[in-house]
């Protein structure tokens, strides 16, 4: 019940979340790629 939803959300959140907003605001993973490609 929770494992199926957590696994699907974790996979999408790990690839779409960190490099998109969660990490972009913190500056840990996103700032390492987005800022490098944008600048």
NORQUI-V922031 format. One record per pair of residues at least 24 apart in sequence whose C-alpha atoms are under 8 Angstrom apart, sorted by sequence separation. I is the first residue (numbers start at 1). GAP is how many residues later the second one is. D is the distance in Angstrom with one decimal. If there is no record, write none. Layout:
# NORQUI-V922031
((I:GAP:D) (I:GAP:D))
This chain:
# NORQUI-V922031
none
